[in-house]
Each structure stands twice: as C-alpha cells, then as structure tokens.
Amino acid sequence: MGMGRVYRETSKPSSSSSPSSPPLTTSTSITDTVNGSHQFKITGYSLSKGIGIGKYIASDTFLVGGYSWAIYFYPDGKSTEDNAAYVSLFIALASEGADVRALFELTLLDQSGKERHKVHSHFGRALESGPYSLKYRGSMWGYKRFFKRTLLETSDYIKDDCLLVHCSVGVVRSHTQGPKNYSIPIPPSDIGHHLGQLLESGKGTDVNFEVDGEIFAAHKLVLAARSPVFRAQLFGPMKDQNTHLIKVEDMEAPVFKGLLHFIYWEAMPDMADLSGLNSKWASTLMSQHLLAASDRYGLDRLRLLCEANLCEDVAINTVATTLALAEQHHCFQLKSVCLKFVALPENLGAVMQTDGFEYLTESCPAVLTELLEYVARITEHSAIASRRADEVLLDGSDINGRRVKQRL
C-alpha cells in the first residue's frame, strides 16, 4: 500500500469572528524657530581702527530662544590673511554647554535713508545643509570679509563716525505633539448664580435700603466690591452713620431692584417683569432708568448694556428722551446714534411732536445745536446728490464719464 497524502485546509476567520482593528494613533513632529533681534550701535569707528587683527568690539549679550548671543565686530579684520583690508562681522553663542542650531541675519544699516542695507541672511531661502550648528560657547557665524574698509569708509553706512548693525537670530526647536487621550470639561463660572441665590435667600444681609417706600436688604461687602459709590457710602471716610436703613432718593423701587439684580447676578433683569408693563416700550423705559442708575453708582458694564439696548430700540416715541439721557450721562455712542436718527428728514417732524422732544429742549438746549448740524449735513449731502443727478441729465454722461441716454 502506498502512503496517502494528508491535506490540511487552513481557512481564514470570517469577518464576523475577527477581532476589531486597533485604533489608529497619530503624532506630529513640529520644527520651527524662536526669533529675536538686537541692534548694535558702534560709535567712534575711526578711533577703533588699528585695534589689531583678530581683536573685536562686542555688543552686550542678548537672549533669543533661551540662549545668550553677542555681536562681534572686527575693525581690522579677524584673520591675518586678509591684511586688514576688510572689516569682519560675526554673531557668537555666549551660553555655556549649549548645542544650538539656528538661522542668522547680519545687516549693516544704510544711514542715508535710502534703505540700501547690506544684508547677509539665512532667512527666507532654501538651505542645502540646513541651519548652522553652534556646539560650544564662542562658536560663531559670520563673515571675515564682510566689507572692504576703503569702500566702507566712503559709504552711507557710516554717519557721524557711527555704524549700525542689526542682527536677527532664529533658534531652531523641535517637539512632537501626540493625541490628547483625555479632556476635562470646564463649566462656565457660576459665581453670579451663587451671589444671586444669596440675595434671594436674604441670609447674612447687613444693610437695608428704603426706595420709594419699599425696603431692600443686601450685603455690604458685595455692594462695595461691585460699586465704587457703594464702597464709599458703606466703608469710606464719609460713610453713612446709619447703615441699618439707608434712604435712596430720586429712584423708583423697580429700578433699584434691577440694579441689585445686576450687581449680584451679573446679568440684565427681565425688563417687562421688572417694570410690570405689558408693552413693547417696557424694555426701553427700564433701560433708560437703569442707565441713569448705573451711572449714579459707577456700574460701567451695566451702563454699556443699557446703551446697547437703547441703540437697538431707537424709535420715534422714545428717541428724544434717550438723547437727553445720553447727553446728561456722557454716553457719546448712544448720543451719536440718536442724533443721526432724529436728523433724518422722515423722522425729524414726528420726533418734534413728542413730549420727549419738549423735555429735550428744556433740559439739554445745547443738543439742539448739534442736531441742527446733523440736519444741515444731511441736507447738504442730499443737495450734492441732486446736483449730480442733474448733471447726468444735462451732460448725458455719468460721474465716471460713461455716456447715458438723455431724457427729453
């Protein structure tokens, strides 16, 4: 009997039974430069001549990329083989125990104002051998034959026996960024929420305010931290003697309530709820009152928020009152918006019929002069536009000289 062959079949695992592929991870190597520069002024150049070949004048050291550097200028040249025919210029590493790769640029500045600087640079060009390596203190990069002395001394690079050298250094650094394996979400600050709850709870209050017959309890330290006026009133040299109950004049209770709401919550209150009015003007009216209150108590952010609300809600019925408030409380951006709105020909007549305009006339007469200037400016622009339109009709061409069809 002959021996039979045994065949063993090896099958591939089905896709359903194969383990899932491991997740792909990535990393990135980033190489860039940390750049810095130094300007070295060399005065008394003529006195430095004859100092000797290989002897230098050095700048003060300066830091770039965590390493110290210095500029070396050789008035008689660095090497004897040049017979002192050239000045030499180098940048040197001044840090101990360093192994640095860097890009350099040495510039002799033209002092005539023509900006014909003499520049030798590593920056901005392809390098066959890459950045220059400096492995120990005193390692240098530069030029033994930077400039011929006879040409230098008759050039615009010297002025009042002075040279200006500008040096730029770009220290090469590399680092690898890998994937972030975790992240910790940071919730927004909720200090306003906690302070607001403190106000609503009434716990720990130590000062009371009577406003238009209504009593409001608050905390001295919170008020003093938020408002310079409350700080002076509660803790300053002229502080109120009776802080158990401080009476606030010339303010309505809902306005003071809105003021406290912003101080504690760092957010605008619900204007309709605060005013108790079910009207489209509720927000405007309360913003007007809060603007005055915020200026009174030095709450600059609240004042800006009120200005922003009033800018968005400029209307015929309320703009004159808003303009008066803007003038009285030095809200220059809001004032400009109101003046431009009132000065429009389609708005001016209607605004002048409102009670607010009468109040504006009585309380801020100087604003009327500015309003007239805005009206005159708009009228002048309209007249110029009208004349240009007439010129098109008469001349048969537009302002760019293109011919147009004449009207008969």
Secondary structure, 3 states (H helix, E strand, C coil): CCCCCCCCCCCCCCCCCCCCCCCCCCCEEEEEEEEEEEEEEEECHHHHCCCCCCCCEECCCEEECCEEEEEEEECCCCCHHHCCCEEEEEEEECCCCCCEEEEEEEEECCCCCCCCCEEEECCCCCCCCCCEEECCCCCEEEEEEEEEHHHHCCCCCCECCEEEEEEEEEEEEEEEECCCCCCCCCCCCCHHHHHHHHHHHCCCCCEEEEECCEEEEECHHHHHHHCHHHHHHHHCCCCCCCCCCEEECCCCHHHHHHHHHHHHHCCCCCHHHHHCCCCCCHHHHHHHHHHHHHHHCCCHHHHHHHHHHHHHCCCCCCHHHHHHHHHHCCCHHHHHHHHHHHHCHHHHHHHHCCHHHHHHHHHCHHHHHHHHHHHHHHHHHHHHHHHHHHHHHHHCECCCCCECCCCC
